[in-house]
Amino acid sequence: MSYDFNTIEARWQAFWAENGTFKAENNSDKPKYYVLDMFPYPSGAGLHVGHPLGYIASDIYARYKRHKGFNVLHPQGYDSFGLPAEQYAIQTGQHPAITTKENIARYREQLDKIGFSFDWSREVKTSDPTFYKWTQWIFTELFNSWYDNDADKARPISELEQLFSEEGNAKVNAVCDEDITEFTAADWNAFSSKEKQEVLLKYRLTYLAETEVNWCPQLGTVLANDEIVNGVSERGGYPVIRKKMTQWSMRISAYAQRLIDGLNTIDWPQPLKDSQTNWIGRSEGASVTFKVKDHDEVIDVFTTRPDTIFGVSFMTLAPEHELVSKITTPEQKAEIDAYIEATAKRSERDRMADVKTISGVFTGAYAEHPFTKEPVPIWIGDYVLAGYGTGAVMAVPCGDQRDYDFAKHFGIDIPNIFEGVDISEEAFADKDNTIIANSDFLNGLKYKKAVKTAIYELEKLGQGKGKINYRLRDAVFSRQRYWGEPFPVYYVDGMPQMIDLKHLPIELPEVEKYLPTETGEPPLGRADVWAWDLENSKVVANDLINHTTVFPLELNTMPGWAGSSYYFNRYMDPHNEDEVFSQEAINYWKEVDLYIGGSEHATGHLLYARFWQKFLFDRGIVPVDEFAKKLINQGMILGTSAIVYRVNGTNKYVSKGLKDQYNVEELRVDVNMINASDELLPEDLKNWQPQFKEAEFELEDGKYIVGREVEKMSKRWFNVVNPDGICEQYGADSLRLYEMFLGPLEQAKPWNTAGITGVHGFLKRLWKLYHNGDVFSVTDAEPTKDNLKTLHKTIKKVEEDIENFSFNTSVSTFMIAVNELTAQKCNASAILEPLLVLVSPYAPHIAEELWNKLGHNESIATVAFPVFEEKHLVESTKQYPISFNGKMRFMMELSLDLSKEDIEAAVMAHEKTQQQLDGRTPKKVIVVPGKIVNVVG
């Protein structure tokens, strides 16, 4: 009977689906284990072989934990809102819901073919109204919360209102806007409703504010920093500019320290933790206030080196700083305006990364030094960012290289405030070896003492104080897109109001086009039915606005990270219509035990999700404040691109071995046209794309050989390998084994389809081990010592590998075990049954089939994992080399339990010993137990 993997895999995939084999229960006597993958965005291209790598690893672990007696939750769903679907809708006019549905169906078909043990009964889609109802609810909860610094947690806004009505805000220690005005309880109680709302908006955890954003005119939307690459949009490569817009923002900055501290409590990769720590950017120093000469304005700066304050020779403001327009002199206005306009075309990321370009403009205004009272020129420069710190720096060129280069470039003074240090060539930044000079009361002090002294003197002046600062900024939460979660917000007299949970979800309205309106409003501005009837609690036509109880709805939608910030919790109770999840479910599963996904999400999804989890914890909605105990970043499977060589200025293509004879341009072509010998048939290339139709070819030895290069697997490079074809040709079990066999999970590794034949051959040998020709042949025969040794060393190694996520070495172990058992002619069910359980997490289809042939009706999925027994690896005998006068003559197997006397007696009685002695009596017999026997005679 041949190994018919296509039939076998289809049968067991259908069995699992029909029987709900992998369905998890929300309470069980078994211990729980929650395994999660970062859910995919369903693109039109479907999966390539690089995508399932992490899914296969998590599936192996989920299946292993089931074998170990755990109640395993292993769900899957789709991050189905996003810009690609919207861009396609703009191009084609087709509703993004239609393409998203089609793409999800394609993904589901592909995922099912690979045989994952997902609990599909818990599937979620972020674009499904039954899911985003709860995204809207969490947004409302954030709106109705504030951050209490004294309690170090979020609290209901109603409690803040109570405090205001009883005490005013003088004693309230909250994370809030900077422009808060102090008021008494009497003042608060006298405020109008709108005035109270305006004050509360400055404290809420999600709030409306005018902020600097990355605006992409061609896409008609705001982009996050991680959606911009080299100053253009990641999607489409369109220019991005900085502009001010009124946006919803989230006070993630309130959680900055807790986000840092929480990293010490979770088992995540250190490079990922470092990325988050650096992104949050905690620094200790001082806030310093400089007065602006001839103005009532002041400039606040944050510095980590208040000890260098006497070295300040200029100040630099971000071009977007609100003071620039107020303090710029008429003579400098034209130059300043031109510089600001140019800066608006550069992304923040570009400005931070560009350390070579030195540019700036003098405003014509001066600040006053807090201690010397000397004038300090105020410049603007694009290396200072409005959103980082205060958007202003006190420049100390002798102690900071960027300030030094700026001062040298523009001829600004560089006073030296460091004792015994030469700054003629570069700045001196070694704070540990600093001794301050030329600095009045700081002279002679070392770094730490000078910092404390400077802060003390600034506080005495009322122009500074010690402060901890964070680079992390509040997250802009508005997107000018159609295909995203609608906000549950309507506006009364310009003030945002939340729609009650019982009326959610507020679903996306129909629009005729998915572009911003001609007047610049987001696409929802095109909806005819997009107003809130407060009296009847429903969405109604816009032309009813201005009726007594009908108000405009928010036109922006939420960003892609909204739904992904809590989806892992919703999986615990995905069909609950009354709550985001029941307390019973959340208290049972608590958190994700193992999360697998890409490191590229370090400062996006993973940071935002931790923020939302901590907020939900503060409000008593979840029981733990970190959502994932352990996280593994899988490496990337790289593609092997195929390259053809076109002679520049011609339509002639030369084979790889001839390219050095010409001046050539490299073009990548579809790898699926290339055979195992790197040969491309010219006719295939001509028929592939019109540009090659009339191509000429210069061959070597009658063949066109392409170049090869290992790089990211991408449609762009035409090096994508479709898993469907692999499954059809070799089977899903071969695909699963090969992806693991390629190398350690965390490392990048190149794909080579030819290599899959090795693991496919292994599966054929495994199948053959259970058959004698076409007959299934497993018996109740007593296993031999060698059989048991092979089995138990395999159990030991595979269990260690899985626990250490070293899946690649398990595959090698399976190959060795099958080879050994084949050589041993093993057909004992006592060996071959547990072997299948070991193989099952990796190659579940063949394991299920053979398990069924062994007479079992239940799935192998929950059979107990074999128990390793050390005794089968302990050697009981030893092959002794028997030597005569130091020359080994034969081998003899003896028990390791024998004494020296017994060993000597056994050797002397052996017929080969008698032949060697030929009647002589030996002088002595040297016995080293467990090692050698030497007969001297």
VENHU-V200662 format. One record per residue. BURIAL is I if it has 16 or more other ideal C-beta (glycine too) atoms within 10 Angstrom, else O. D_LAST is the distance of its C-alpha to the last C-alpha in whole Angstrom. Layout:
# VENHU-V200662
burial->BURIAL d_last->D_LAST
burial->BURIAL d_last->D_LAST
This chain:
# VENHU-V200662
burial->O d_last->61
burial->O d_last->61
burial->I d_last->61
burial->O d_last->65
burial->I d_last->65
burial->O d_last->69
burial->O d_last->70
burial->I d_last->67
burial->I d_last->68
burial->O d_last->72
burial->O d_last->71
burial->I d_last->69
burial->I d_last->72
burial->O d_last->75
burial->O d_last->73
burial->I d_last->72
burial->O d_last->76
burial->O d_last->77
burial->O d_last->75
burial->O d_last->75
burial->I d_last->72
burial->I d_last->71
burial->O d_last->75
burial->I d_last->74
burial->O d_last->76
burial->I d_last->78
burial->O d_last->77
burial->O d_last->74
burial->O d_last->71
burial->O d_last->68
burial->O d_last->68
burial->I d_last->69
burial->I d_last->68
burial->I d_last->70
burial->I d_last->69
burial->I d_last->71
burial->I d_last->72
burial->I d_last->74
burial->I d_last->77
burial->I d_last->78
burial->I d_last->81
burial->I d_last->82
burial->I d_last->83
burial->O d_last->84
burial->O d_last->81
burial->I d_last->79
burial->I d_last->75
burial->I d_last->73
burial->I d_last->69
burial->I d_last->69
burial->I d_last->71
burial->I d_last->69
burial->I d_last->66
burial->I d_last->67
burial->I d_last->68
burial->I d_last->65
burial->I d_last->63
burial->I d_last->65
burial->I d_last->65
burial->I d_last->61
burial->I d_last->62
burial->I d_last->65
burial->I d_last->63
burial->I d_last->60
burial->I d_last->62
burial->I d_last->64
burial->I d_last->60
burial->I d_last->60
burial->O d_last->63
burial->I d_last->65
burial->I d_last->69
burial->I d_last->69
burial->I d_last->72
burial->I d_last->71
burial->I d_last->75
burial->I d_last->76
burial->I d_last->80
burial->I d_last->82
burial->I d_last->83
burial->I d_last->86
burial->I d_last->89
burial->I d_last->88
burial->I d_last->90
burial->I d_last->88
burial->I d_last->90
burial->I d_last->93
burial->I d_last->93
burial->I d_last->93
burial->I d_last->96
burial->I d_last->98
burial->O d_last->97
burial->O d_last->97
burial->O d_last->100
burial->O d_last->98
burial->I d_last->97
burial->I d_last->94
burial->O d_last->93
burial->O d_last->93
burial->I d_last->91
burial->I d_last->88
burial->O d_last->89
burial->O d_last->88
burial->I d_last->85
burial->I d_last->83
burial->O d_last->83
burial->I d_last->81
burial->I d_last->79
burial->I d_last->79
burial->O d_last->78
burial->I d_last->75
burial->I d_last->74
burial->I d_last->74
burial->I d_last->72
burial->I d_last->69
burial->I d_last->69
burial->I d_last->69
burial->I d_last->69
burial->I d_last->72
burial->I d_last->75
burial->I d_last->78
burial->O d_last->80
burial->I d_last->80
burial->I d_last->81
burial->I d_last->83
burial->I d_last->85
burial->I d_last->87
burial->I d_last->90
burial->I d_last->91
burial->O d_last->94
burial->O d_last->92
burial->I d_last->89
burial->I d_last->91
burial->I d_last->94
burial->I d_last->91
burial->I d_last->91
burial->I d_last->94
burial->I d_last->94
burial->I d_last->92
burial->I d_last->94
burial->I d_last->97
burial->I d_last->94
burial->I d_last->94
burial->I d_last->97
burial->I d_last->98
burial->I d_last->96
burial->I d_last->95
burial->I d_last->93
burial->I d_last->93
burial->O d_last->91
burial->O d_last->92
burial->O d_last->90
burial->O d_last->88
burial->I d_last->88
burial->I d_last->91
burial->I d_last->94
burial->O d_last->97
burial->I d_last->99
burial->O d_last->102
burial->O d_last->100
burial->I d_last->101
burial->I d_last->105
burial->O d_last->105
burial->I d_last->104
burial->I d_last->106
burial->O d_last->109
burial->O d_last->109
burial->O d_last->107
burial->I d_last->108
burial->I d_last->105
burial->O d_last->105
burial->O d_last->102
burial->I d_last->100
burial->O d_last->97
burial->I d_last->96
burial->I d_last->94
burial->I d_last->97
burial->O d_last->99
burial->O d_last->100
burial->O d_last->104
burial->O d_last->104
burial->O d_last->108
burial->O d_last->108
burial->I d_last->110
burial->O d_last->111
burial->O d_last->111
burial->O d_last->115
burial->O d_last->115
burial->I d_last->112
burial->O d_last->114
burial->O d_last->117
burial->O d_last->115
burial->O d_last->116
burial->O d_last->114
burial->O d_last->113
burial->O d_last->112
burial->I d_last->110
burial->I d_last->108
burial->O d_last->108
burial->I d_last->106
burial->I d_last->104
burial->I d_last->103
burial->I d_last->101
burial->I d_last->99
burial->I d_last->98
burial->I d_last->94
burial->I d_last->95
burial->I d_last->99
burial->I d_last->101
burial->O d_last->101
burial->O d_last->102
burial->I d_last->98
burial->I d_last->97
burial->I d_last->95
burial->I d_last->94
burial->I d_last->96
burial->I d_last->96
burial->O d_last->99
burial->O d_last->98
burial->I d_last->96
burial->I d_last->99
burial->I d_last->96
burial->I d_last->95
burial->I d_last->91
burial->I d_last->88
burial->O d_last->86
burial->O d_last->83
burial->I d_last->85
burial->I d_last->86
burial->O d_last->84
burial->O d_last->85
burial->I d_last->89
burial->I d_last->89
burial->I d_last->89
burial->O d_last->85
burial->I d_last->87
burial->O d_last->89
burial->O d_last->89
burial->O d_last->92
burial->O d_last->94
burial->I d_last->94
burial->I d_last->96
burial->I d_last->97
burial->O d_last->100
burial->O d_last->101
burial->O d_last->102
burial->O d_last->102
burial->I d_last->99
burial->I d_last->97
burial->I d_last->95
burial->I d_last->92
burial->I d_last->91
burial->I d_last->88
burial->I d_last->88
burial->I d_last->89
burial->I d_last->85
burial->I d_last->83
burial->O d_last->82
burial->I d_last->81
burial->I d_last->79
burial->I d_last->77
burial->O d_last->76
burial->I d_last->75
burial->I d_last->72
burial->O d_last->70
burial->O d_last->70
burial->I d_last->69
burial->O d_last->66
burial->I d_last->67
burial->O d_last->65
burial->O d_last->66
burial->O d_last->68
burial->I d_last->70
burial->I d_last->71
burial->O d_last->71
burial->I d_last->74
burial->I d_last->76
burial->O d_last->76
burial->O d_last->77
burial->I d_last->80
burial->I d_last->81
burial->O d_last->81
burial->O d_last->81
burial->O d_last->83
burial->O d_last->84
burial->I d_last->87
burial->I d_last->91
burial->I d_last->94
burial->I d_last->96
burial->I d_last->100
burial->I d_last->102
burial->I d_last->106
burial->I d_last->107
burial->O d_last->110
burial->O d_last->113
burial->O d_last->112
burial->O d_last->112
burial->O d_last->108
burial->O d_last->105
burial->I d_last->102
burial->O d_last->99
burial->I d_last->95
burial->I d_last->92
burial->I d_last->90
burial->O d_last->86
burial->I d_last->87
burial->I d_last->90
burial->I d_last->89
burial->I d_last->90
burial->I d_last->94
burial->I d_last->95
burial->I d_last->94
burial->I d_last->96
burial->I d_last->98
burial->I d_last->98
burial->I d_last->98
burial->I d_last->97
burial->I d_last->98
burial->I d_last->97
burial->I d_last->99
burial->I d_last->100
burial->I d_last->101
burial->O d_last->104
burial->I d_last->105
burial->I d_last->105
burial->O d_last->108
burial->O d_last->110
burial->I d_last->109
burial->I d_last->109
burial->O d_last->112
burial->O d_last->114
burial->O d_last->113
burial->I d_last->110
burial->O d_last->110
burial->O d_last->110
burial->O d_last->107
burial->I d_last->105
burial->O d_last->107
burial->O d_last->105
burial->I d_last->102
burial->I d_last->102
burial->O d_last->102
burial->O d_last->100
burial->I d_last->97
burial->I d_last->98
burial->O d_last->96
burial->I d_last->93
burial->I d_last->91
burial->I d_last->89
burial->I d_last->86
burial->I d_last->87
burial->I d_last->89
burial->O d_last->86
burial->O d_last->83
burial->O d_last->85
burial->O d_last->85
burial->O d_last->86
burial->O d_last->89
burial->O d_last->92
burial->I d_last->95
burial->I d_last->98
burial->I d_last->102
burial->I d_last->104
burial->I d_last->106
burial->I d_last->108
burial->I d_last->108
burial->I d_last->106
burial->I d_last->105
burial->I d_last->105
burial->I d_last->102
burial->I d_last->102
burial->I d_last->102
burial->O d_last->103
burial->O d_last->106
burial->O d_last->105
burial->O d_last->106
burial->I d_last->103
burial->I d_last->103
burial->I d_last->102
burial->I d_last->101
burial->I d_last->99
burial->I d_last->96
burial->I d_last->94
burial->I d_last->91
burial->I d_last->92
burial->I d_last->92
burial->I d_last->95
burial->I d_last->93
burial->I d_last->90
burial->I d_last->91
burial->I d_last->95
burial->I d_last->95
burial->I d_last->96
burial->I d_last->94
burial->I d_last->95
burial->I d_last->93
burial->I d_last->91
burial->I d_last->91
burial->I d_last->89
burial->I d_last->86
burial->I d_last->86
burial->O d_last->85
burial->I d_last->87
burial->I d_last->90
burial->I d_last->89
burial->I d_last->89
burial->I d_last->92
burial->I d_last->94
burial->O d_last->93
burial->O d_last->94
burial->I d_last->98
burial->O d_last->98
burial->I d_last->98
burial->O d_last->98
burial->I d_last->94
burial->O d_last->95
burial->I d_last->92
burial->I d_last->91
burial->I d_last->87
burial->O d_last->87
burial->O d_last->85
burial->I d_last->84
burial->O d_last->85
burial->I d_last->87
burial->O d_last->88
burial->O d_last->85
burial->O d_last->84
burial->I d_last->85
burial->I d_last->83
burial->O d_last->81
burial->O d_last->79
burial->I d_last->80
burial->O d_last->78
burial->O d_last->78
burial->I d_last->82
burial->I d_last->85
burial->I d_last->88
burial->I d_last->91
burial->O d_last->95
burial->I d_last->95
burial->O d_last->97
burial->O d_last->96
burial->I d_last->93
burial->O d_last->92
burial->O d_last->89
burial->I d_last->87
burial->O d_last->84
burial->I d_last->83
burial->O d_last->83
burial->O d_last->86
burial->I d_last->88
burial->I d_last->88
burial->O d_last->89
burial->I d_last->92
burial->I d_last->93
burial->I d_last->93
burial->O d_last->95
burial->I d_last->97
burial->I d_last->98
burial->O d_last->98
burial->O d_last->101
burial->O d_last->103
burial->O d_last->103
burial->I d_last->101
burial->I d_last->97
burial->O d_last->95
burial->I d_last->91
burial->I d_last->90
burial->O d_last->87
burial->I d_last->87
burial->I d_last->85
burial->I d_last->85
burial->I d_last->85
burial->I d_last->89
burial->I d_last->90
burial->I d_last->90
burial->I d_last->93
burial->I d_last->93
burial->I d_last->96
burial->I d_last->95
burial->I d_last->98
burial->I d_last->97
burial->I d_last->98
burial->I d_last->94
burial->I d_last->93
burial->I d_last->94
burial->I d_last->98
burial->I d_last->98
burial->I d_last->100
burial->I d_last->103
burial->I d_last->107
burial->O d_last->109
burial->O d_last->112
burial->O d_last->114
burial->O d_last->111
burial->O d_last->109
burial->I d_last->106
burial->I d_last->106
burial->I d_last->103
burial->I d_last->103
burial->O d_last->102
burial->I d_last->99
burial->O d_last->101
burial->O d_last->102
burial->I d_last->99
burial->I d_last->98
burial->I d_last->100
burial->O d_last->99
burial->I d_last->100
burial->I d_last->103
burial->O d_last->104
burial->I d_last->105
burial->O d_last->106
burial->O d_last->104
burial->I d_last->100
burial->I d_last->102
burial->I d_last->103
burial->O d_last->107
burial->O d_last->109
burial->O d_last->110
burial->O d_last->106
burial->O d_last->106
burial->I d_last->102
burial->I d_last->102
burial->I d_last->103
burial->I d_last->107
burial->I d_last->107
burial->I d_last->107
burial->O d_last->111
burial->O d_last->110
burial->I d_last->108
burial->I d_last->110
burial->I d_last->110
burial->I d_last->112
burial->O d_last->112
burial->O d_last->114
burial->O d_last->113
burial->O d_last->109
burial->O d_last->108
burial->I d_last->108
burial->I d_last->111
burial->O d_last->113
burial->O d_last->113
burial->O d_last->117
burial->O d_last->117
burial->O d_last->116
burial->O d_last->119
burial->O d_last->120
burial->O d_last->120
burial->O d_last->116
burial->I d_last->115
burial->I d_last->112
burial->I d_last->110
burial->I d_last->106
burial->I d_last->104
burial->I d_last->103
burial->I d_last->100
burial->I d_last->97
burial->I d_last->93
burial->I d_last->90
burial->I d_last->87
burial->I d_last->85
burial->I d_last->88
burial->I d_last->86
burial->I d_last->82
burial->I d_last->83
burial->I d_last->83
burial->I d_last->82
burial->I d_last->78
burial->I d_last->81
burial->I d_last->83
burial->I d_last->80
burial->I d_last->80
burial->I d_last->83
burial->I d_last->84
burial->O d_last->87
burial->O d_last->89
burial->O d_last->93
burial->O d_last->94
burial->O d_last->91
burial->I d_last->88
burial->I d_last->86
burial->O d_last->86
burial->O d_last->85
burial->O d_last->83
burial->I d_last->81
burial->I d_last->81
burial->O d_last->79
burial->I d_last->77
burial->I d_last->75
burial->I d_last->76
burial->I d_last->74
burial->I d_last->72
burial->I d_last->68
burial->I d_last->67
burial->I d_last->69
burial->I d_last->68
burial->I d_last->70
burial->O d_last->71
burial->I d_last->71
burial->O d_last->74
burial->I d_last->76
burial->I d_last->75
burial->I d_last->78
burial->I d_last->81
burial->I d_last->80
burial->I d_last->77
burial->I d_last->79
burial->I d_last->83
burial->I d_last->81
burial->I d_last->79
burial->I d_last->83
burial->I d_last->85
burial->I d_last->82
burial->I d_last->83
burial->I d_last->86
burial->I d_last->86
burial->I d_last->84
burial->I d_last->87
burial->I d_last->89
burial->O d_last->87
burial->I d_last->87
burial->I d_last->83
burial->O d_last->80
burial->I d_last->78
burial->I d_last->79
burial->I d_last->76
burial->I d_last->76
burial->I d_last->72
burial->I d_last->69
burial->O d_last->67
burial->I d_last->67
burial->I d_last->65
burial->I d_last->67
burial->I d_last->65
burial->I d_last->65
burial->I d_last->67
burial->I d_last->66
burial->I d_last->67
burial->I d_last->68
burial->I d_last->67
burial->I d_last->71
burial->I d_last->72
burial->I d_last->74
burial->I d_last->76
burial->I d_last->78
burial->I d_last->81
burial->I d_last->83
burial->O d_last->85
burial->O d_last->89
burial->O d_last->88
burial->O d_last->87
burial->O d_last->84
burial->I d_last->80
burial->I d_last->77
burial->I d_last->74
burial->I d_last->71
burial->O d_last->70
burial->I d_last->73
burial->I d_last->75
burial->O d_last->74
burial->O d_last->76
burial->O d_last->79
burial->O d_last->81
burial->I d_last->80
burial->O d_last->80
burial->O d_last->78
burial->I d_last->79
burial->I d_last->77
burial->I d_last->77
burial->I d_last->76
burial->I d_last->72
burial->O d_last->73
burial->I d_last->74
burial->I d_last->71
burial->O d_last->68
burial->O d_last->64
burial->O d_last->64
burial->O d_last->67
burial->O d_last->70
burial->I d_last->73
burial->O d_last->76
burial->I d_last->79
burial->O d_last->81
burial->O d_last->80
burial->I d_last->81
burial->O d_last->84
burial->O d_last->85
burial->I d_last->83
burial->O d_last->86
burial->O d_last->89
burial->O d_last->88
burial->I d_last->86
burial->O d_last->88
burial->O d_last->89
burial->O d_last->86
burial->O d_last->84
burial->I d_last->81
burial->O d_last->79
burial->O d_last->75
burial->O d_last->72
burial->O d_last->71
burial->O d_last->73
burial->I d_last->72
burial->I d_last->73
burial->I d_last->70
burial->I d_last->71
burial->I d_last->70
burial->I d_last->68
burial->I d_last->68
burial->O d_last->67
burial->O d_last->69
burial->O d_last->71
burial->I d_last->72
burial->I d_last->75
burial->O d_last->78
burial->O d_last->80
burial->I d_last->77
burial->I d_last->77
burial->I d_last->73
burial->I d_last->73
burial->I d_last->71
burial->O d_last->73
burial->I d_last->70
burial->I d_last->73
burial->O d_last->71
burial->I d_last->68
burial->I d_last->68
burial->O d_last->70
burial->O d_last->67
burial->I d_last->64
burial->I d_last->65
burial->I d_last->66
burial->I d_last->62
burial->I d_last->61
burial->I d_last->63
burial->I d_last->62
burial->I d_last->58
burial->I d_last->59
burial->I d_last->61
burial->I d_last->58
burial->I d_last->56
burial->I d_last->57
burial->O d_last->56
burial->O d_last->57
burial->I d_last->60
burial->O d_last->61
burial->O d_last->61
burial->O d_last->63
burial->I d_last->61
burial->I d_last->63
burial->I d_last->64
burial->I d_last->62
burial->I d_last->63
burial->O d_last->61
burial->O d_last->58
burial->I d_last->59
burial->O d_last->58
burial->O d_last->54
burial->I d_last->55
burial->I d_last->58
burial->O d_last->55
burial->I d_last->53
burial->I d_last->56
burial->O d_last->56
burial->O d_last->52
burial->I d_last->53
burial->I d_last->55
burial->O d_last->53
burial->I d_last->51
burial->I d_last->53
burial->I d_last->54
burial->O d_last->53
burial->O d_last->55
burial->O d_last->59
burial->O d_last->58
burial->O d_last->57
burial->O d_last->54
burial->I d_last->53
burial->O d_last->52
burial->O d_last->51
burial->O d_last->47
burial->O d_last->45
burial->I d_last->43
burial->O d_last->39
burial->O d_last->37
burial->O d_last->37
burial->I d_last->41
burial->I d_last->42
burial->I d_last->39
burial->I d_last->41
burial->I d_last->45
burial->I d_last->44
burial->I d_last->42
burial->I d_last->46
burial->I d_last->48
burial->I d_last->46
burial->I d_last->47
burial->I d_last->50
burial->I d_last->52
burial->O d_last->50
burial->I d_last->52
burial->I d_last->55
burial->O d_last->56
burial->O d_last->55
burial->I d_last->57
burial->O d_last->54
burial->I d_last->55
burial->I d_last->54
burial->O d_last->50
burial->I d_last->51
burial->I d_last->52
burial->O d_last->49
burial->I d_last->47
burial->I d_last->49
burial->I d_last->48
burial->O d_last->44
burial->I d_last->45
burial->I d_last->47
burial->O d_last->44
burial->I d_last->41
burial->I d_last->43
burial->O d_last->45
burial->O d_last->41
burial->I d_last->40
burial->O d_last->43
burial->I d_last->45
burial->I d_last->48
burial->I d_last->48
burial->O d_last->51
burial->I d_last->49
burial->I d_last->48
burial->I d_last->51
burial->I d_last->53
burial->I d_last->52
burial->I d_last->51
burial->I d_last->55
burial->I d_last->56
burial->I d_last->54
burial->I d_last->55
burial->I d_last->59
burial->I d_last->60
burial->I d_last->59
burial->I d_last->60
burial->I d_last->62
burial->I d_last->64
burial->I d_last->61
burial->I d_last->59
burial->I d_last->63
burial->I d_last->63
burial->I d_last->59
burial->I d_last->60
burial->I d_last->63
burial->O d_last->61
burial->O d_last->59
burial->O d_last->62
burial->O d_last->63
burial->O d_last->67
burial->O d_last->67
burial->I d_last->66
burial->I d_last->62
burial->I d_last->64
burial->O d_last->64
burial->I d_last->61
burial->O d_last->59
burial->I d_last->56
burial->I d_last->52
burial->O d_last->50
burial->I d_last->47
burial->O d_last->44
burial->O d_last->41
burial->O d_last->39
burial->I d_last->39
burial->O d_last->37
burial->O d_last->35
burial->O d_last->31
burial->O d_last->30
burial->O d_last->27
burial->I d_last->24
burial->O d_last->23
burial->I d_last->19
burial->O d_last->17
burial->I d_last->13
burial->I d_last->11
burial->I d_last->8
burial->O d_last->7
burial->O d_last->10
burial->O d_last->12
burial->O d_last->14
burial->O d_last->14
burial->O d_last->17
burial->O d_last->19
burial->I d_last->19
burial->O d_last->23
burial->I d_last->22
burial->O d_last->25
burial->O d_last->25
burial->O d_last->27
burial->I d_last->23
burial->O d_last->22
burial->O d_last->18
burial->O d_last->18
burial->O d_last->20
burial->I d_last->18
burial->I d_last->14
burial->O d_last->16
burial->I d_last->17
burial->I d_last->14
burial->O d_last->13
burial->O d_last->16
burial->O d_last->16
burial->O d_last->17
burial->O d_last->15
burial->I d_last->12
burial->O d_last->12
burial->O d_last->13
burial->I d_last->10
burial->O d_last->8
burial->O d_last->11
burial->O d_last->11
burial->O d_last->8
burial->O d_last->7
burial->I d_last->4
burial->O d_last->5
burial->O d_last->7
burial->I d_last->8
burial->O d_last->11
burial->I d_last->14
burial->O d_last->17
burial->I d_last->20
burial->O d_last->22
burial->O d_last->20
burial->O d_last->16
burial->I d_last->13
burial->I d_last->10
burial->I d_last->6
burial->O d_last->4
burial->O d_last->0
